Amino acid sequence: MEFLRPASWREALEGKAAHPGATPIAGGTDVMVGINFDHLRPSALLDLTGVPELTGWSEANEALRIGAGLPYTRLINELGDRVPGLAIASRTVGSPQIRNRGTLGGNLGSASPAGDGHPPLLASDALIEVESVRGKRLIPATEFFTGVKRNALAEDELIAAVHLAPATGPQQFSKVGTRNAMVIAMCTFAIALHPDRRQVGTGIGSAAPTPLRAPVAEEFVNAELDWERRRPLAESVAHRFGELVAQAASPIDDVRGTADYRRHALAVMARRTLSWVWHDHCSGRQECA
């Protein structure tokens, strides 16, 4: 196969335009596994590790722009206080060595239903910045995943960055797997409180053909939470929220777990994480003590 190694973002876009079938590689934590097991045999590899424009982040107009090539370790260390849900999810990715190499852009490019970074992006209303020699566009995270390991990228486009607002309220991420670390998720759940607009965001992973939100659960809990007085969360509300999250999923039976167990786990994770973020939101107020 051909090996393309651009030194700038412009060269990368031109290389992708000239070789639409080229597979981008940044950390290589997914691509090299696929090649080693002969599950992936691209006509060309487009190495993005030498493109400095992809490895940074910036903040402007009350929004963060996280470069697609920023490693998980830097995301955790440098942005953990601004995007706590995404940072928690990033800490569950592989081993320290993989987090030093792996990137959020690579996670999005693979578009696996089990990608740990996807649910927090959904819960935070993230936008995915993609670009080609024809120009750039922003794709809502809710529209980015189009099928199992498929995304909305055109054949000549590359992922440039992720845009999302810094957290205005508590966020959480929960993951169930067959062991505590270095495991593909059986199912995941992310939640983000947005007190400024009195809304709750959700994200479900590894329980449907694509990562997805739970809009019915969101609408229910938005109306039930006492945003004004921040009164304690009723157990019945948390329980119903978990049920609605589980109903939003469409899991399958596979080697990692059954569909029934995934639904049960999602319900438990949803009600627990809702309780955690609401307690954090109410922290220090008499009503929530």
C-alpha positions in Angstrom: 0.0 0.0 0.0 1.0 3.6 -0.5 2.1 5.6 2.6 1.4 9.4 2.5 2.9 11.6 5.1 1.8 15.3 4.8 3.6 18.0 6.8 0.7 20.4 6.9 -3.1 20.4 7.0 -3.3 21.6 3.4 -1.1 18.8 2.2 -3.3 16.3 4.1 -6.4 17.6 2.4 -4.7 17.5 -1.0 -3.5 14.0 -0.3 -7.0 12.9 0.6 -8.5 14.5 -2.5 -5.9 12.7 -4.7 -6.4 9.4 -2.9 -10.0 9.2 -1.7 -9.5 5.6 -0.6 -6.6 6.4 1.7 -7.2 5.6 5.4 -6.2 8.4 7.8 -4.0 7.2 10.7 -3.1 9.3 13.7 -2.6 7.3 16.9 -3.0 4.0 15.0 -4.7 2.3 18.0 -7.6 1.2 15.8 -6.1 1.2 12.3 -3.0 -0.9 13.1 -5.1 -3.5 14.9 -7.3 -3.9 11.9 -4.2 -4.2 9.6 -2.5 -6.7 11.8 -5.5 -9.0 11.9 -6.1 -8.5 8.2 -9.5 -6.9 8.8 -8.4 -3.8 7.0 -6.3 -3.5 3.9 -6.5 0.0 2.5 -4.9 1.1 -0.8 -3.1 3.9 1.0 -2.4 5.2 4.5 -2.6 8.9 5.2 -0.3 9.6 8.2 -1.6 12.7 10.1 0.9 12.5 12.9 3.1 15.2 11.3 0.3 17.7 10.9 0.7 20.3 13.8 -2.6 21.9 13.1 -4.4 18.9 14.5 -2.7 18.5 17.8 -3.8 21.6 19.7 -6.9 23.2 21.2 -8.3 26.7 21.6 -11.1 28.5 23.2 -13.1 31.4 21.7 -16.6 32.8 21.8 -17.5 30.5 24.8 -16.6 27.4 22.8 -13.7 24.9 22.7 -12.1 23.7 19.5 -10.3 20.4 20.2 -8.0 19.3 17.4 -8.7 15.8 16.0 -5.1 14.8 16.7 -5.0 15.8 20.4 -4.1 12.7 22.4 -6.4 11.5 25.2 -3.8 12.1 27.8 -3.5 15.8 26.9 -7.3 16.1 26.7 -7.6 14.7 30.2 -4.7 16.8 31.7 -5.4 20.1 29.9 -9.2 20.1 29.5 -10.5 17.9 32.3 -12.0 20.9 34.1 -13.8 22.2 31.1 -15.2 19.0 29.6 -15.4 16.7 32.6 -17.7 14.1 31.0 -15.4 13.7 28.0 -12.4 13.5 30.3 -14.0 10.8 32.4 -14.7 8.8 29.3 -11.1 9.4 28.0 -9.7 7.9 31.2 -11.5 4.6 30.4 -9.8 4.3 26.9 -7.3 1.5 26.8 -4.1 1.7 28.8 -1.9 4.8 29.5 0.2 3.9 26.4 -2.9 3.9 24.2 -4.2 7.2 25.8 -0.8 8.7 24.9 -1.3 7.8 21.3 -5.0 7.5 20.7 -7.1 10.6 19.6 -10.7 11.7 19.7 -10.5 12.2 15.9 -9.5 8.6 15.4 -12.4 7.5 17.6 -14.8 9.5 15.5 -13.2 8.2 12.3 -13.7 4.6 13.3 -17.3 5.4 14.3 -17.6 2.3 16.4 -20.9 2.1 18.3 -18.7 1.3 21.4 -16.4 4.4 21.0 -16.0 5.7 24.5 -15.7 9.4 23.4 -19.0 9.4 21.5 -21.7 9.5 24.3 -20.2 12.6 26.0 -20.1 14.4 22.7 -23.7 13.7 22.1 -24.7 14.8 25.7 -22.8 18.0 25.2 -24.3 18.9 21.8 -20.8 18.8 20.1 -20.2 19.7 16.5 -17.7 17.8 14.3 -15.6 20.0 12.0 -14.7 18.3 8.8 -12.8 19.7 5.8 -11.8 18.9 2.3 -10.1 21.0 -0.5 -13.7 22.0 -1.3 -14.2 23.7 2.1 -15.2 22.9 5.6 -18.5 22.2 7.4 -19.8 21.5 10.9 -21.8 18.3 11.5 -23.8 17.9 14.7 -22.7 14.8 16.7 -26.3 13.5 16.4 -25.9 13.4 12.6 -22.3 12.2 12.4 -22.9 8.5 12.9 -24.8 6.9 10.0 -24.4 3.1 10.7 -22.1 0.5 12.3 -18.6 1.9 11.8 -20.0 4.4 9.3 -20.0 8.2 9.5 -21.1 11.2 7.5 -17.7 12.0 6.0 -17.5 12.5 2.2 -14.7 10.4 0.6 -12.4 13.4 0.3 -13.1 14.8 3.8 -11.0 14.6 7.0 -11.9 15.3 10.6 -10.3 18.6 11.7 -11.7 19.2 15.2 -14.5 18.9 17.7 -16.4 22.0 18.9 -18.3 22.0 22.2 -19.1 24.5 24.9 -17.3 24.2 28.3 -19.5 22.5 30.9 -21.9 24.8 32.6 -23.0 22.0 35.0 -21.9 18.6 36.3 -21.3 15.8 33.8 -20.8 12.0 34.2 -19.8 9.0 32.2 -20.4 5.3 33.1 -19.1 2.2 31.4 -19.9 -1.5 31.8 -17.4 -4.1 30.5 -16.2 -7.6 31.1 -13.3 -6.2 33.2 -12.3 -2.9 34.7 -9.8 -1.7 32.1 -8.6 -2.2 28.6 -11.9 -3.5 27.4 -14.5 -2.8 24.7 -17.6 -1.5 26.4 -20.6 -3.7 26.8 -22.6 -0.4 27.1 -21.9 3.2 28.1 -23.9 6.2 29.2 -23.1 9.9 29.4 -25.1 12.7 31.0 -24.6 16.4 31.1 -26.6 19.0 33.0 -27.1 22.3 31.2 -28.5 24.6 34.0 -28.2 27.7 31.8 -31.0 26.4 29.6 -32.5 23.9 32.1 -31.8 20.8 30.0 -30.2 17.4 30.4 -28.2 15.9 27.7 -27.6 12.1 27.2 -25.5 9.8 25.2 -25.7 6.0 24.8 -22.9 3.8 23.5 -22.6 0.2 22.5 -26.3 -0.5 22.7 -27.5 0.3 19.1 -26.0 0.4 15.6 -24.8 3.9 16.3 -24.2 6.0 19.4 -27.4 7.9 20.2 -29.3 10.1 22.6 -32.4 9.4 24.6 -34.7 12.3 23.7 -37.8 11.0 25.5 -35.8 10.5 28.7 -34.4 14.0 28.3 -37.8 15.6 27.9 -39.1 13.7 30.9 -36.4 14.7 33.3 -36.2 18.3 32.0 -39.8 18.7 33.2 -39.3 16.9 36.4 -36.2 18.5 37.9 -36.7 21.5 40.1 -34.2 23.8 38.4 -35.3 26.8 40.4 -35.1 25.5 44.0 -32.9 22.5 43.3 -34.9 20.2 45.4 -33.7 16.6 46.0 -34.2 14.2 43.2 -37.2 11.9 43.7 -36.4 8.2 43.5 -39.4 7.7 41.2 -38.0 10.3 38.7 -34.6 8.6 38.7 -36.1 5.2 38.2 -38.4 6.4 35.3 -35.5 8.2 33.7 -33.5 4.9 33.7 -36.4 3.1 32.1 -36.7 5.6 29.3 -33.0 5.5 28.6 -33.1 1.8 28.4 -36.1 2.0 26.0 -34.1 4.3 23.7 -31.5 1.6 23.1 -31.7 -1.2 20.6 -29.0 -3.6 21.7 -28.1 -7.0 20.4 -26.8 -10.2 21.9 -23.1 -10.7 21.3 -19.9 -12.1 22.9 -19.7 -9.2 25.3 -23.3 -9.5 26.7 -27.0 -10.0 26.0 -29.4 -7.3 24.9 -31.4 -7.8 28.0 -28.4 -7.2 30.2 -27.4 -4.1 28.3 -30.9 -2.6 28.8 -30.7 -3.4 32.5 -27.3 -1.9 32.8 -28.3 1.3 31.0 -31.2 1.8 33.3 -29.0 1.4 36.3 -26.2 3.7 34.9 -28.8 6.3 33.9 -30.4 6.6 37.3 -27.1 6.5 39.1 -25.4 9.2 37.0 -28.5 11.4 37.1 -28.4 11.1 40.9 -24.7 12.0 40.9 -24.9 15.0 38.7 -28.0 16.4 40.4 -26.4 16.0 43.8 -23.3 17.9 42.5 -25.5 20.6 41.1 -27.3 21.0 44.4 -24.1 20.7 46.5 -24.1 23.3 49.3 -27.8 24.0 49.2 -30.0 23.1 52.2 -32.7 21.5 50.0 -30.3 18.9 48.6 -28.5 18.1 51.8 
